[in-house]
Amino acid sequence: MSHSTAVMAQRTNNDVLDFGNTSSEEKHSLKANESEIIEGGLNEPARILLPRKTVAFDGGTMAFKMSIDPNAQNYFSVKLWGSDKDRSMIMLFAEGKQIGYRHLGDIDFLYLGNGQAPLQGRFFYVTLPLPLKMTKGKSEINLEIRSYGEIWAYGTNFAQYQKNMTASSLGFYKAYTHTTTKIQPEKKEKQGRAILNLPLRNEPGEEVIDELKQRVNNEIATTLKRDKPLNQHEIMFLSAASKIKWTTAYQNSQVIDRIILGIDDHYRKYVKDPGIIYSDPNIYNYEWLVTGPIGRAIRQLWTEISPALDKEFDDGSGRQVSRRKAWSTLMEEAIKYSTTHRRQYTNQSMIIDLFLYDCNEALRLLDRDKALPKKQTLDYLYQSVGLRPWLGKETPNGPERNLGDNYWQLTSKGLTKELGFVGYYGEVLDWVVDIFNATGKEGVANSGDPEIRKQLLKMMAARGYFRYPAADEDGKRAMRIEAVIGWRDNSHYPGDVIYGDRAIAWDASPLMTAASTHDTHAIGIAQQMIGDNQFFKVVSDKMKLKGLRVTKSLLTIPDDYEWIKTKKAENFRLPMSAGMPDFIFSDEEDGVVAIKNGNERLYASLYWRARNAINNLAKVHYMTPENDFISNIYIHSEYQASGMVYKRPDWVNMGFANKEWYPSIKSAHTGEELPIAKIPAGVKFKPGDENVYAGKADFYCMVYGKYLIAMNTRKNKNYEFTIPKEFQNSKELVSKKDVGTKYKIIIEPESTIVLYKK
């Protein structure tokens, strides 16, 4: 795509279809199946799509014709009502072929609901690009909107993955074709308006803490009543609970005895099947945690269990073995496995290295001479949190270095890279807090490794830009996470209510960074959540999740809350909060931008799901007091070419893997050739591989409405940018200066400029 195409002047819409309007539908030859017209938001007509009479995974459809520009890149947009709660998947088709992919594709689905109202009382717009090969030289195109049941991304077969459509879809109000990257709603259209000063929640209150304590103590009692040895998960839970004063496990000798016997039993399982080290079905993500839960318990309860270590027990084969020797073997084998099975994705790398560290520190206590040097396991943690280059798993010839010698798990500004910006999967503060605590003194807050603490707070600050003000499910004041532009996020609009730490997660708690680091900014964020009366609500919502893993994560919340109440008020609030100063946050390594400009907020991923090659695509989430705009658009990219190309396969399901469960559907993108950027010497690669270097450009330029974003991702070279004529006399939002009639502007290495047409 040429630079001129990417920054073309704004134009009016090519065509508009009013759903539910007989005249407009007839004009566009609309044919609908399993559909009905409703009176929707603001009393406007709309069409919904219905389940089939015989329920199936697919539902109603709407086919229609729309005018397009034969010489330009065309886009398709729909207008949707933000108060609708929907769980269906909506896909766009052109000339009978599917536009985009159903799961994590660089060209997205049209819509996938998560059961929440994304923008209460207002309309929002979703935009997708139409393939140029289908529009070139044509003035009209056949389009179709098809509905499906929701998907479960982790399904391993079709039945698990694709659910039936059992309820009607959200309402469709208008459809548009246009050549601008941002849809321009007609002035006569009805729009809702945001309430800028949302009311505070009144409930729930502190009674949630009492309910939490009751759940934890009930779980302790239930676990201890079981007439069988404790498994790893139960050991980890009871060990942590035994250090919390308000629990019934605190200084409970029965808990210690049961944990000792539980570890003995795990060794017997190991004697019978050594593979239990990395395949224990009683612990989640067993390949990552190995025997880490036991290692952590040994560390936490060292004083209490030490007297029993040199006693012998039956190993299950009729032989006697000392606990010290048996438990040391468990730790040794776990360390061997973990060091040779380190993973690239940041959250996985952190979890593996955290429990590896726990195992090694436990082994240091049990048999110091067999433990790895502490410097080595601390270095693994440094690699995982982005303080050192990530070198991969250990091999007989040293670290694998499958991504070279200079791949960092985090950007220099503190965001994870998987491969670009991620929303929920990038929320790893909880794991880094665990890592920080693991390197400190047992039970002593803020005693961990100072370099990890500094990195943790950098990460907290970077993630803070990706929380925006929004109504919660009851229309009350809240902050939500931005995940629309996340590489590994699918149905996360709206995002969960999150302030500092994520709360609605298996292993996290909402105050853990503040309580572990005692940092004033972290305290300020926690106080903002408590001040908005969202703390008790997120804890209450968290307790709706089932399972021991969640119950364990509740343990620290009461004491953290009591501690935070004693702290003086801090002035710091999340950057996107109402009343905070305007800002531009850009992370050139992730290719992502966050902008606060008055009452407008804009998030954009310019390096967007380019796993295999340069795709010239971006994802945008633009918020105004009136509307939200979610757009998948083409932009301009510059890069060093490798000479290799990636040809899009005929995939319609996942944009990155051959799990094709829809054989009757064909892709509109099959055969498109994408250039591959230069791969560093020494990095193994072939076309089709997912690789962090293959799709990353040196320079990006995106035009969206009144905004132009130009990003230089290079580390050591300026970029001379030619300002398009329509953006002369605009305001440069970083420096807050007018650019006047400048023709060129210098963009320094790893920096971004944002021009705004006044």
LUMVEXDO-369261 format. One record per residue (C-alpha): x, y, z; residue in three letters. Coordinates in steps of 0.02 Angstrom, whole numbers, plus 50000, padded with zeros to 5 digits. Example, Ala and Ser with C-alpha at 12.3 -4.5 7.8 and 13.67 -1.06 7.14 Angstrom:
// residues 2
506154977550390ALA;506844994750357SER;
This chain:
// residues 758
500005000050000MET;500725017049953SER;500985031350073HIS;499715041749977SER;498395028249993THR;498645027150181ALA;498425045850208VAL;497115050050078MET;495965064750110ALA;494345061850204GLN;492825057950095ARG;490995054950123THR;490245037450132ASN;490015028149969ASN;488395019850025ASP;487275018150177VAL;486025004250214LEU;484705007350348ASP;484224990650423PHE;482364989650461GLY;481965003050333ASN;480964994750194THR;481455007150059SER;483315006150101SER;483294987250115GLU;482424985449946GLU;483654997449866LYS;485074986249925HIS;484194969949876SER;484244963950056LEU;483754945950085LYS;483644940250265ALA;483444922950340ASN;483034919850523GLU;482934938450556SER;481694951150618GLU;481514969950629ILE;481444977650803ILE;481284994850880GLU;482974996650962GLY;484065009751045GLY;483365027551047LEU;481815020450961ASN;482795017250801GLU;482365002450687PRO;483604988050680ALA;483764970150624ARG;484244955750737ILE;484794938450682LEU;483934923550761LEU;484414905550801PRO;483834892650676ARG;482194883750711LYS;483224868050730THR;484614874850839VAL;486334874150759ALA;488014882950775PHE;487514895250639ASP;486004906850641GLY;485184920450540GLY;485954929450391THR;485744945550292MET;486344947050112ALA;486374963650019PHE;487244973949886LYS;488204990149919MET;489095002949812SER;490985004149822ILE;492415014349747ASP;493215004549604PRO;494905013149625ASN;495215014049813ALA;495335003549969GLN;493555001250031ASN;492944998250207TYR;491344991250278PHE;490604997550443SER;489094993450549VAL;488195003650681LYS;487764994050840LEU;486884998251003TRP;488014997951155GLY;486664992651278SER;486414975851191ASP;487094960851285LYS;487624947751160ASP;488654931851149ARG;488544927950965SER;489934928850836MET;489594939350683ILE;490584936850523MET;490604947250364LEU;490624938950192PHE;490994946550022ALA;490524937649861GLU;490174922149964GLY;491874921550049LYS;492294925450230GLN;493144941850273ILE;494414939750413GLY;494634925850539TYR;493654919550687ARG;495044918850815HIS;496524930750833LEU;496704935050649GLY;497514950950585ASP;495854954250496ILE;494554951950631ASP;492784945750647PHE;491424958850633LEU;490874956450813TYR;490984944050956LEU;489994947851113GLY;490484942951290ASN;488784944651372GLY;489054962451433GLN;488374979051370ALA;489924987151294PRO;489355005351287LEU;487765008351384GLN;486565020951307GLY;487645024551155ARG;488005017850981PHE;489675010950927PHE;490405007150756TYR;491444992550693VAL;492484993750534THR;493324980350427LEU;494304981850265PRO;493634974150104LEU;494924964550001PRO;495584975449862LEU;495544960949739LYS;493644960049764MET;493314978549739THR;494564984149607LYS;493674990049451GLY;491944986849526LYS;490614999149582SER;489564986549680GLU;489904971649793ILE;488854957449865ASN;488994957050054LEU;488254945950188GLU;488184946150377ILE;488084928850457ARG;487804924750640SER;488534910450742TYR;488564904550921GLY;489994909951033GLU;491674901151028ILE;492754894351168TRP;494524898351114ALA;495324883751207TYR;494224870351130GLY;495214855851057THR;493814849850943ASN;492364857750851PHE;491064853650984ALA;492114861751120GLN;492624876451013TYR;491024881550923GLN;489434883051026LYS;487674882950958ASN;486774899250930MET;485354898751055THR;484884917251073ALA;484614931750955SER;486064942950905SER;486274961150946LEU;485404973750834GLY;486104980250669PHE;485604998250633TYR;486585004050483LYS;487914997650364ALA;489125008650269TYR;490435007150134THR;491765020650133HIS;493565024050084THR;494075033150242THR;494895023250381THR;493665030650505LYS;491805029750472ILE;490965046850463GLN;489195044950535PRO;487915056050451GLU;487505071650552LYS;485655067450553LYS;485955050850642GLU;485375049050821LYS;486775046650944GLN;486795043951131GLY;487895054351245ARG;488985048651387ALA;488705054351565ILE;490415061751602LEU;490145061251791ASN;489535043651825LEU;488805039951997PRO;489735029652127LEU;489225012252177ARG;488295010452341ASN;488604991952364GLU;489304979552405PRO;490284984452560GLY;491444976952691GLU;490304962052714GLU;491204954952563VAL;492764952552670ILE;491784942152795ASP;491094931552653GLU;492854929352586LEU;493524923352753LYS;492094911152770GLN;492444903852598ARG;494294901752637VAL;494014893552805ASN;492674882252734ASN;493914876752601GLU;495244873352734ILE;494024862652833ALA;493454853252678THR;495234849852623THR;495764843352793LEU;494254831852805LYS;494694822552645ARG;495264805052687ASP;496694804752564LYS;498424812652547PRO;498494830952498LEU;498914834252316ASN;500084847952256GLN;498704860652235HIS;498054857652411GLU;499814858252482ILE;500124875252403MET;498464881952467PHE;498644875752647LEU;500454880852657SER;500024898852610ALA;498484898752723ALA;499534893052872SER;500424909852868LYS;498824920252875ILE;498274924353053LYS;496394925053023TRP;496304907852944THR;495984891653037THR;497584884952959ALA;498674897353054TYR;499924888153166GLN;498864872553145ASN;499924856953177SER;498694846253079GLN;499044856752925VAL;500914854052942ILE;500724835352968ASP;499574833552818ARG;500744843452707ILE;502224832552756ILE;501244816752717LEU;500624824352555GLY;502404827552494ILE;502854809752542ASP;501404803552437ASP;501944813952288HIS;503654805652298TYR;502824788552295ARG;501914793952136LYS;503604799052065TYR;504374782052105VAL;502934773752013LYS;502954786151868ASP;504414798551853PRO;503404808151723GLY;502324814851863ILE;503614828651877ILE;502884836951722TYR;501174828751708SER;500344829851878ASP;498474830751839PRO;498104838352010ASN;498954854851970ILE;498554867351833TYR;499824870051694ASN;500814855351760TYR;502204857051631GLU;502544874451697TRP;502314871951884LEU;503154854651894VAL;503434852052082THR;503494870752115GLY;501994870452234PRO;502924858152344ILE;504524868252331GLY;503594883852386ARG;502814874552534ALA;504534868452588ILE;505174886352585ARG;503664893352677GLN;503634879852812LEU;505484876452830TRP;505514879553017THR;503994868753048GLU;504514853852939ILE;506384853352973SER;506244841153121PRO;505414828253007ALA;506654828952863LEU;507864815352917ASP;506494802852958LYS;506184788752836GLU;504574783252751PHE;504024769452632ASP;504294775052452ASP;502904763752389GLY;504054750052325SER;504424742752496GLY;506014752752521ARG;506324765852655GLN;506994782952606VAL;507354798552706SER;506244813552671ARG;507754824452639ARG;508374812952501LYS;506654809752426ALA;506104827752426TRP;507794833152357SER;507534821252212THR;505844829152172LEU;506644846252168MET;508144840652064GLU;507064832451931GLU;505914847451921ALA;507394859151897ILE;508114848151759LYS;506444848351668TYR;506094866851688SER;507804872751632THR;507644862551472THR;505824867351438HIS;505804886351454ARG;504484894851346ARG;504504910851245GLN;502804918751283TYR;503044930651428THR;501754924351551ASN;502294906351522GLN;504124910751540SER;503784919751704MET;502774905451778ILE;504054892251731ILE;505524902151798ASP;504594907051957LEU;504244889052007PHE;505974883751948LEU;506654896752069TYR;505544890052209ASP;506144872252177CYS;507954877552177ASN;507794887552338GLU;506934872552418ALA;508354861352359LEU;509604873752429ARG;508794871152599LEU;508694852252581LEU;510394848652502ASP;511364864452463ARG;512694855952357ASP;511414849652231LYS;510594866552199ALA;511004877352050LEU;511954893252091PRO;510714906352148LYS;511444918252021LYS;510874906551881GLN;509064904751937THR;508964923351976LEU;509594926551800ASP;508154916151732TYR;506954927451827LEU;507854942851759TYR;507644935951583GLN;505794932851609SER;505424950151678VAL;506444958851542GLY;507994963751640LEU;509134952751533ARG;508974945851356PRO;507924929951350TRP;509024915551293LEU;507804901051291GLY;507974883551360LYS;509584875251412GLU;510394862751294THR;512004852351307PRO;512834866651214ASN;512154880451324GLY;510614891651302PRO;509654888151142GLU;509564906551091ARG;508154902650968ASN;507764921250956LEU;509574926750954GLY;510594935451087ASP;509564951251103ASN;507724946551122TYR;506934954551275TRP;505314948351353GLN;504774966151392LEU;504954982351300THR;506074995751373SER;504485004751428LYS;503814989851524GLY;502544981151412LEU;502574962651371THR;502824957051191LYS;501764942551130GLU;502234946450992LEU;501534964150999GLY;500424972551129PHE;499274961151228VAL;497814965551339GLY;497334952051465TYR;498824940751431TYR;499934955851456GLY;499234957951631GLU;500654948951719VAL;500884960451868LEU;500234946551981ASP;501584934651922TRP;502944947851939VAL;502334951652115VAL;502494932952152ASP;504244933252078ILE;504704948652180PHE;504034940552339ASN;504924924052300ALA;506604933152300THR;506264941152470GLY;506124935552650LYS;504644924352685GLU;503184934852747GLY;504114951452738VAL;503344963952616ALA;504464974352503ASN;505994963352539SER;506234955852366GLY;507564959052236ASP;507704978052208PRO;507964976552020GLU;506404965952001ILE;505444978552108ARG;505994992751994LYS;505454982851841GLN;503794978351921LEU;503394996751951LEU;503895001251773LYS;502694988051711MET;501314994551825MET;501555012051755ALA;501505006051574ALA;499944995551603ARG;499125010451687GLY;498945019251520TYR;497825004951462PHE;496405007851587ARG;495045019851532TYR;493515027251620PRO;491885018351583ALA;490275012851663ALA;490264996251753ASP;488864983751722GLU;487694994051832ASP;488125010851753GLY;489285016151894LYS;490995024451886ARG;492405012551847ALA;494025009951752MET;494114996051622ARG;495564987451537ILE;495914990951353GLU;495964974251261ALA;495174978151092VAL;496904981151018ILE;497724966251104GLY;498564952751001TRP;497944938351107ARG;496244945451155ASP;494634940451070ASN;492954944651148SER;493524958151269HIS;492404972851231TYR;492054979551355PRO;493574974651457GLY;493484969651639ASP;493494982551777VAL;495334984251823ILE;496324997851912TYR;498054991551960GLY;498134972751973ASP;496864962051883ARG;495624954952005ALA;494514943651901ILE;495894930951876ALA;496354914351953TRP;497964919552039ASP;497844938352061ALA;497154949852194SER;496724968352171PRO;497944976052297LEU;499454964752280MET;500674976852196THR;500344990552322ALA;500444978852472ALA;502034970252409SER;503034985552355THR;502324999652465HIS;502505010952312ASP;501565027552324THR;500885026652145HIS;500275008952174ALA;499445014852334ILE;498635029252240GLY;497895017352111ILE;497235006052249ALA;496465021152336GLN;495635026252172GLN;494825009152159MET;494245009752340ILE;493655027852317GLY;492605022552166ASP;491895008652277ASN;492444995752149GLN;493584986152268PHE;492214976352354PHE;491314973752188LYS;492824965952101VAL;493154955052253VAL;491324949752254SER;491404945952067ASP;493024936352092LYS;492184925352223MET;490914920052092LYS;492334910252013LEU;492484892552075LYS;493984882052121GLY;495424880452242LEU;496554891052132ARG;495384905952155VAL;495154902652341THR;497044903052366LYS;497134920052281SER;495904926952410LEU;497074923852556LEU;498004940352558THR;496534951852518ILE;495894955352696PRO;497604959952766ASP;498044970052610ASP;496424979752630TYR;496734983252814GLU;498484989052772TRP;497945000652631ILE;496675008952746LYS;498115014952857THR;499005023952716LYS;498895042652690LYS;497955048752536ALA;499025049252378GLU;498665061252234ASN;499125049152095PHE;497725042551984ARG;497715032251825LEU;498225042951675PRO;496615040651573MET;495525046051720SER;494385060951695ALA;495265077051745GLY;497025070251720MET;498195079451598PRO;498205074951413ASP;499635063551360PHE;500355052451223ILE;501065035751274PHE;501935026151137SER;502905010051143ASP;503825007850980GLU;504404990151020GLU;502594984551034ASP;502004996750900GLY;500635003351013VAL;499965020651057VAL;498805027251194ALA;498165045151179ILE;497145055951296LYS;496595071751206ASN;495285080951307GLY;493755069651317ASN;494405058851174GLU;495405043151202ARG;496245033251064LEU;497155016651071TYR;498015009650918ALA;499074994450881SER;500074998650725LEU;501064982550734TYR;499494971950727TRP;499504952850730ARG;500864952250598ALA;501474935150649ARG;502134929250482ASN;502454944550374ALA;502154963250351ILE;500274965550335ASN;500054984650337ASN;498604982750458LEU;498164991650620ALA;496814989850753LYS;496045005550829VAL;494905008850976HIS;494355027050974TYR;493215033951110MET;492255050251115THR;490875055751236PRO;489615050851101GLU;490285034851022ASN;491585021251016ASP;492415016350853PHE;493264999450832ILE;494214998750669SER;495324986350577ASN;496184996950445ILE;497614998050322TYR;499095009350359ILE;500785013150282HIS;502315002950334SER;504155003550288GLU;505354989350322TYR;506934980450264GLN;506374966850144ALA;507034949250161SER;506524944249985GLY;505384930850056MET;503484931350051VAL;502084923450150TYR;500574917450053LYS;498954917350152ARG;498224899750159PRO;496364896050140ASP;496054897650327TRP;494454905050399VAL;494564900150581ASN;496214904650663MET;497334917450583GLY;498884908350645PHE;498544889550649ALA;497794876250539ASN;496274871650644LYS;495014872650506GLU;493324866450566TRP;492244875450436TYR;492594865850274PRO;491164873450176SER;491774891250204ILE;493134899150096LYS;494264913750140SER;494214930050044ALA;496084931850076HIS;496764915550005THR;498344917749905GLY;498714935649958GLU;500604937649962GLU;501364947350106LEU;503194952750112PRO;504284946250253ILE;505434958450342ALA;507274954750363LYS;507654941150491ILE;509234943550598PRO;510684932150560ALA;510704916450665GLY;508814915850694VAL;508024900250620LYS;506594904850505PHE;505634899050353LYS;504094907050272PRO;502554902550371GLY;503434902850540ASP;502774914150676GLU;504214925850713ASN;504374942450804VAL;505474949450665TYR;504484943750511ALA;503064956350525GLY;503844970950620LYS;504114986850518ALA;505395000650543ASP;504105014350518PHE;502215015850527TYR;501025029650475CYS;499185028950517MET;497825041650476VAL;496215040250574TYR;494955054250571GLY;495815069850636LYS;497345060050694TYR;498955055750605LEU;500155044450699ILE;501925042050634ALA;503045029850726MET;504905026750703ASN;505285009650779THR;507135009750734ARG;508365010350878LYS;509725021250806ASN;509125030550652LYS;508055046150626ASN;506605045950506TYR;506245061050395GLU;504355061650382PHE;503425070850245THR;501855078850317ILE;500335076350204PRO;499565092550145LYS;497945089650240GLU;498925088750404PHE;499895104750382GLN;499365118050509ASN;498895103950629SER;499405102350811LYS;500795090450861GLU;500115082751021LEU;501765076951098VAL;502575094151097SER;500865102851094LYS;501525114450958LYS;500745119150791ASP;501705111950643VAL;501195126350529GLY;501585123250347THR;503095112250380LYS;503395100050239TYR;504545088250333LYS;504815083650514ILE;506175073150596ILE;505585058450702ILE;506955052450819GLU;507345034050848PRO;506045024350946GLU;504855039050954SER;503145043850889THR;502295059850833ILE;500415062750834VAL;499665076450726LEU;497895082350761TYR;496885092650638LYS;496145107350731LYS;
